[in-house]
Amino acid sequence: MTHHGNRGTDAPAQRVLVVEDEPTIARAVADRLAAEGFAVATAADGPAAVERARDWRPDLIVLDVMLPGFDGLEVCRRVQADRPVPVLMLTARDDETDLLVGLGVGADDYVTKPFSMRELVARIRAVLRRVERPAPEPEPRGDGGPAGGARRAEPLRVGDLEIDPEARRVRRDGREVHLTPIEFDLLACLVRNRGTVLTRAVLLEQVWDWTDASGTRVVDSHVKALRRKLGQGLIRTVHGVGYGLEDAT
């Protein structure tokens, strides 16, 4: 089923695929997103979700964890293997393991049931804003030549970690480390602010484009995912404050 939102402009509506096996929730989410101007399609099980994502090519997927056929984590794995697409997971289980696995297979954010439609729409818009951020303007050449000849940005380095901000790639000790888009943005933010402890509210604003502190658990879960991939000693927790990057050598 597909709903077509009314944006009131000539711009094409952004496509959101809602994957939810509870008909009441699926219908309510689809109707609200259509009213917000999105084009919406729905799927009620794992295999249908993968097929719909491949054929319809949504801009974002709202994905329930618990699904018939195979679960949302497997849907996320298969969809991300086909092409990168932002994923916001819905979970009825406030379970850290589920959240870490979801983030590890490519989810960008999550919302725990029960949720308000206002919160869901805000999270969706925040993820889409982050994905749509324009690339930084190239710096002028030092010899006064045209900006088009600007030098490539130098990789950021912390110990044996190398972050390429243009290619959005991370290597540790020469080996590439796969990060989700939001994990990369979080790591890059911490690296750029090395030596400074950033509060969760600041990270939410700079990485997720949130203007309130309602998602501090999201920050904690993504930090844990980064530690799992990059080692426990890189990101330091300052209890009651936030996170900082250790200047590893």
C-alpha positions as CSV (number, residue, x, y, z in Angstrom):
1,M,0.0,0.0,0.0
2,T,1.3,3.5,-0.9
3,H,0.1,6.8,0.5
4,H,1.0,10.0,-1.4
5,G,1.6,13.1,0.8
6,N,0.7,16.6,-0.2
7,R,3.7,18.9,0.2
8,G,2.0,21.9,-1.5
9,T,5.2,22.3,-3.7
10,D,6.5,21.0,-7.0
11,A,9.3,19.2,-5.1
12,P,8.9,15.4,-5.2
13,A,7.8,13.9,-1.8
14,Q,10.5,12.0,0.1
15,R,9.7,8.3,0.3
16,V,9.3,6.5,3.6
17,L,8.8,2.8,3.8
18,V,7.0,1.8,7.0
19,V,7.6,-1.9,8.0
20,E,5.3,-2.9,10.8
21,D,3.2,-6.0,11.3
22,E,0.6,-4.5,13.6
23,P,-2.0,-3.0,11.2
24,T,-3.2,-0.3,13.6
25,I,0.3,1.0,14.1
26,A,1.2,0.8,10.5
27,R,-1.9,2.6,9.4
28,A,-1.5,5.3,12.0
29,V,2.2,5.9,11.1
30,A,1.5,5.9,7.4
31,D,-1.4,8.3,7.7
32,R,0.6,10.8,9.8
33,L,3.6,10.7,7.5
34,A,1.4,11.2,4.5
35,A,-0.2,14.2,6.2
36,E,3.3,15.5,6.8
37,G,4.0,15.5,3.1
38,F,5.9,12.2,2.7
39,A,5.1,9.5,0.1
40,V,4.6,6.4,2.2
41,A,4.6,2.6,1.4
42,T,4.0,-0.2,3.9
43,A,5.2,-3.8,4.4
44,A,4.1,-6.2,7.1
45,D,6.8,-8.9,7.1
46,G,10.6,-9.3,6.5
47,P,10.6,-10.7,3.0
48,A,8.0,-8.1,1.8
49,A,10.0,-5.3,3.3
50,V,13.2,-6.3,1.5
51,E,11.4,-6.6,-1.8
52,R,9.6,-3.3,-1.4
53,A,12.8,-1.5,-0.4
54,R,14.5,-2.9,-3.5
55,D,11.7,-2.0,-5.9
56,W,10.5,1.3,-4.5
57,R,13.9,2.7,-3.3
58,P,12.7,4.7,-0.3
59,D,14.6,7.7,1.1
60,L,14.2,6.3,4.7
61,I,12.8,3.1,6.3
62,V,10.9,3.0,9.5
63,L,11.5,-0.6,10.6
64,D,10.0,-2.6,13.4
65,V,12.4,-5.1,15.1
66,M,9.8,-7.9,15.6
67,L,8.5,-9.1,12.3
68,P,7.2,-12.3,10.8
69,G,9.3,-14.0,8.1
70,F,12.5,-12.7,9.5
71,D,13.1,-9.9,11.9
72,G,13.9,-6.2,11.4
73,L,17.6,-6.8,12.1
74,E,17.8,-9.2,9.1
75,V,15.8,-6.8,7.0
76,C,18.3,-4.0,7.8
77,R,21.3,-6.3,6.9
78,R,19.8,-7.2,3.5
79,V,18.6,-3.7,2.6
80,Q,22.0,-2.2,3.5
81,A,23.8,-4.8,1.5
82,D,21.8,-3.7,-1.5
83,R,22.3,0.1,-1.1
84,P,22.8,2.4,1.9
85,V,19.5,3.8,3.1
86,P,18.7,5.6,6.4
87,V,16.9,3.3,8.9
88,L,14.9,4.3,12.0
89,M,14.1,1.2,14.1
90,L,11.0,0.7,16.2
91,T,11.4,-1.6,19.2
92,A,9.0,-2.6,21.9
93,R,12.0,-3.9,23.9
94,D,14.2,-1.4,25.7
95,D,17.0,-3.9,25.3
96,E,20.6,-2.6,25.0
97,T,21.6,-5.7,23.0
98,D,18.9,-5.2,20.4
99,L,19.9,-1.6,20.1
100,L,23.6,-2.3,19.6
101,V,22.9,-5.0,17.1
102,G,20.5,-2.7,15.2
103,L,23.1,0.1,15.1
104,G,25.7,-2.4,14.1
105,V,23.8,-3.6,11.0
106,G,23.2,-0.1,9.7
107,A,20.3,1.6,11.6
108,D,20.7,5.3,12.2
109,D,18.4,5.8,15.1
110,Y,15.6,4.1,17.0
111,V,12.4,4.8,18.8
112,T,11.0,2.7,21.6
113,K,7.3,1.9,21.7
114,P,5.1,3.4,22.8
115,F,6.1,6.6,21.0
116,S,4.3,9.8,20.0
117,M,3.8,10.6,16.4
118,R,5.3,14.0,17.0
119,E,8.5,12.4,18.2
120,L,8.6,9.9,15.3
121,V,8.2,12.6,12.7
122,A,10.9,14.7,14.4
123,R,13.3,11.8,14.4
124,I,12.6,11.1,10.8
125,R,13.2,14.7,9.7
126,A,16.4,14.8,11.8
127,V,17.8,11.7,10.1
128,L,16.9,13.0,6.6
129,R,18.4,16.4,7.4
130,R,21.7,14.8,8.4
131,V,21.8,12.6,5.2
132,E,21.0,15.7,3.0
133,R,23.7,17.9,4.5
134,P,25.7,19.5,1.7
135,A,29.4,18.8,1.4
136,P,31.6,21.5,2.9
137,E,32.6,24.2,0.4
138,P,36.1,23.6,-0.9
139,E,38.7,26.1,0.4
140,P,40.4,28.5,-2.0
141,R,43.8,27.5,-3.3
142,G,46.7,29.0,-1.5
143,D,48.1,30.3,-4.8
144,G,44.9,32.3,-5.5
145,G,43.7,29.8,-8.1
146,P,40.1,28.8,-8.5
147,A,38.3,27.0,-5.7
148,G,37.8,24.0,-8.0
149,G,41.5,23.3,-7.7
150,A,41.3,23.1,-3.9
151,R,43.5,20.6,-2.2
152,R,41.8,17.5,-0.8
153,A,41.1,17.7,2.9
154,E,43.8,16.0,4.9
155,P,42.7,12.9,6.8
156,L,42.2,13.2,10.5
157,R,44.5,11.1,12.7
158,V,44.3,9.9,16.3
159,G,46.9,7.3,17.1
160,D,46.5,4.4,14.6
161,L,43.1,5.7,13.6
162,E,42.7,7.6,10.3
163,I,39.5,9.3,9.3
164,D,39.0,10.5,5.7
165,P,36.2,13.1,5.9
166,E,35.7,13.3,2.1
167,A,35.6,9.6,1.4
168,R,33.9,9.0,4.8
169,R,36.2,6.1,5.5
170,V,37.9,5.0,8.7
171,R,41.0,2.9,8.9
172,R,42.6,1.5,12.0
173,D,46.2,0.3,11.8
174,G,45.7,0.4,8.0
175,R,42.6,-1.8,8.0
176,E,39.2,-0.3,7.0
177,V,36.6,-0.3,9.7
178,H,32.9,-0.2,8.5
179,L,30.9,2.4,10.3
180,T,27.3,3.4,9.7
181,P,26.7,7.0,8.5
182,I,25.7,8.2,12.0
183,E,28.7,6.4,13.6
184,F,31.0,8.2,11.2
185,D,29.5,11.6,12.0
186,L,29.7,10.9,15.7
187,L,33.4,9.8,15.5
188,A,34.3,12.8,13.3
189,C,32.6,15.2,15.7
190,L,34.6,13.7,18.6
191,V,37.9,13.9,16.6
192,R,37.3,17.5,15.6
193,N,36.7,18.4,19.2
194,R,39.6,16.3,20.6
195,G,40.6,17.4,24.0
196,T,37.1,18.7,24.8
197,V,34.4,16.9,26.7
198,L,31.2,17.2,24.7
199,T,27.9,16.9,26.5
200,R,25.2,14.5,25.2
201,A,23.1,17.6,24.4
202,V,25.9,19.1,22.3
203,L,26.4,15.8,20.4
204,L,22.7,15.5,19.8
205,E,22.7,18.9,18.2
206,Q,25.9,18.6,16.2
207,V,25.4,15.0,15.0
208,W,21.7,14.4,15.0
209,D,20.4,18.0,14.5
210,W,18.2,17.7,17.5
211,T,17.5,20.8,19.5
212,D,16.4,19.1,22.7
213,A,18.1,16.5,25.0
214,S,15.4,13.8,24.7
215,G,17.6,11.3,23.0
216,T,20.5,10.9,25.3
217,R,20.1,7.1,25.2
218,V,20.7,7.3,21.5
219,V,24.1,8.9,22.1
220,D,25.1,6.3,24.6
221,S,24.1,3.4,22.3
222,H,26.1,4.8,19.4
223,V,29.1,5.4,21.6
224,K,28.9,1.7,22.7
225,A,28.7,0.6,19.1
226,L,31.8,2.7,18.2
227,R,33.7,1.2,21.2
228,R,32.8,-2.3,20.0
229,K,34.3,-1.5,16.6
230,L,37.3,0.7,17.6
231,G,38.2,-0.5,21.0
232,Q,37.2,0.5,24.5
233,G,40.0,2.9,25.2
234,L,39.4,5.5,22.5
235,I,36.3,7.3,23.8
236,R,36.3,8.5,27.4
237,T,33.2,8.8,29.5
238,V,33.0,11.7,31.9
239,H,30.2,10.7,34.2
240,G,27.5,13.3,34.5
241,V,28.9,15.3,31.6
242,G,29.4,13.5,28.3
243,Y,32.2,12.0,26.1
244,G,35.7,13.0,25.0
245,L,38.2,11.4,22.7
246,E,41.4,10.1,24.1
247,D,44.5,11.3,22.3
248,A,45.9,7.9,21.7
249,T,49.4,7.4,20.7
